[in-house]
Structure formats: C-alpha cells, structure tokens
C-alpha cells in the first residue's frame, strides 16, 4: 500500500471479495520525511488511514538499505556512465517482486497484491492446447497500462501476485474509492521518482557523483568544439533543447563519460531500427530459438511499434523495428509484446 488511490482500492476490492487482507507499506528512503511521493512519511500515514478505514492490519517494513543497494546505487552509477536508467523497473525486480514477495510468504500469505494496471492470466489445463505458463497482460486502461515496468516478473512472481485494478479504468478506480469512502479518493497522482525530492535529478545526483557535473566540450562528429556543457548528468541521447549552441538545431547523439564529452549533430542520428539487450527476461522462462513477430516499445510513454525479436547465438536479444525509433537510449528498457501479452523485456545495451 503506497498511500495512493490504486493500491487502496486494490485492498478494498480484495476485502469485498472475501480475502483476508494485510496492508504493507515499504519504507525505502532515509529522507522520506521531506518527500511527498510514494513511500514517503506522508504516504505511510495515508496508507495507515486507509487500513484503519478498511479495518485491516497495517505494517511498515524497513527496506531502506536494500533499496539503496539495489535501486539507488544503480541509478547513480548509470548516470555516472552516461546512461539513462529506469529505477521503477529495478524496484519491481528487486524490491517488490523479490524481497517483498519473500516477506509475504513469511507472513503466511498466499498472494502479494498491488495497484498496478496490468493483468495476469493463469494457466489453463482443460483445453485442447493448454497454457503451461502464467502470462502477463496489459492493463485494460491503455492510458494507464503499467506492464512496461513489470517485464522483470517471472513465473514464481506471477503465481503469487494479484493485480485487482488491472481490469479497470482509472475513472472506475476513482469512483470505487469514493464508494468505499477512502480518505485518499481524491489524492493526486505522484509523477516523481520516489527518492528524488521535487524531481530535482541534478540536486540529488550532485551529492553522490559531483564529478559528473564537471564542465566539458560539446563537439560535432569531426571533433570540432561547438560549446561547453554543464556536466554530462544534464544530458541524454536525443536531447535537442538546452544545449546553448548556435546554428542549430543540434541533437545529442552520444555521451562519452571517459572524455567528459557530449557529441552532437544537426541530423537526429538517434533514430534506429535495431535494439539490443543482453539481459532479457522471458516471462515464460522459455527462450525462443525462432524469430517472433509482434510489437515493442523503448520507453513507457512510447506507442507500440511493429517489430521482430531474434535471439542470437550468444543469448543476446535483438529487436528489429519495422519503422525507425527515435532516441534509442542505453539504460532504458525495451519491452516486447504479442497483442496485449508481454513476451519479455530487457535493459537496452
């Protein structure tokens, strides 16, 4: 229970359906007292008030050290290396559907339920062509679908997870929150990374990697210096605005952390059709040796685009898009679908 409307309604729905529900909130960030987002001190209090309203037990689990080691350190190191990470994916992989899932079993619970907008389909045995695995599907509300962040789940996690609001639209969830008279029914959604106060990436990262704020050259592909950057931490591949260069438009096409250099070009050379991932997670646990046709996306807010997935001999996955994709960014995730089913995904190399 994050203290938001989605997980609160998820708990209410499960109780209404006859489940014995326990509310759990993760405390994951040492500075949570000064933050207002997910898992902050105020969010913990909101979750507690919802649990009181639903008359269910509520526990706060201290995951601070583990969260810092598995999520925050990776976030810092990726930016340090000129990459753009996705901490929500790491949190799902290591914290929610690993450590928290283990805690759930220790409490004697059968399932871990969250407020994610996604769906899980159970195996079917009494049909002509039985489904042997659990499948992860997109949420019914296409605008809120969060399956992109959940590709890290495996069969064990899917077996013990419930997504009670996955078959609902956000508007329906709001109405249910009002119906149940939950104290967070009108609470605004947090759009920030939970451990970055005020969404101030630069201010957060400067504490840990001040060297990444060192100024350096902005050059074209021929190595001619066009200007100076304010530190590689402020830039990402595909960026056009905020470069401070004349005669543009200019696009960031590469970040060289070793030489502390930003490389730009007047043409947006960040368009590409091929994406590679050496750490690709197959939802089924089965690696396809044959090419698969479907669709893929290279960031959460991108539309699906027709693509073919190929597993190479070294185990690395190559995804070839039918149409060029803009700003393929190392550190972000590529997720592959067939219709509304998630086949798997991985971090972009």
Buried (B, 14 or more C-beta within 10 A) or exposed (E): BBBBBBBBBBBBBBBEEEBEBBBBBBBBBEEBEEBBBBBBBBBBEBBBBBBEBBEBEBBBEEBBEBBBEBBBEBBBEBBBBBBBBBBBBBBBBBBBBBBBBEBBEEEEBEEBBBBBBBBBEEEEEEEEEEEEBBBBBBBBBEEBBBBBBBBBBBBEBBBBBBBBBBBBBBEBBBBBBEEBEBBBBEBEEBEBBBBBBEEEBBEBBBEBBEEBBEEBBBBBEEEEEBBEBBBBBBBBBBBBEEBEBEEEEBBBBBBBBEEBBBBBBEEBBBBEBEBBBEEBBBBBEEEBEEEBEBBBBBBBEBEBBEBBBBBEEEEBBBBBBEEEBEBBBBBBBBBBBEEBBBBBBBBBB
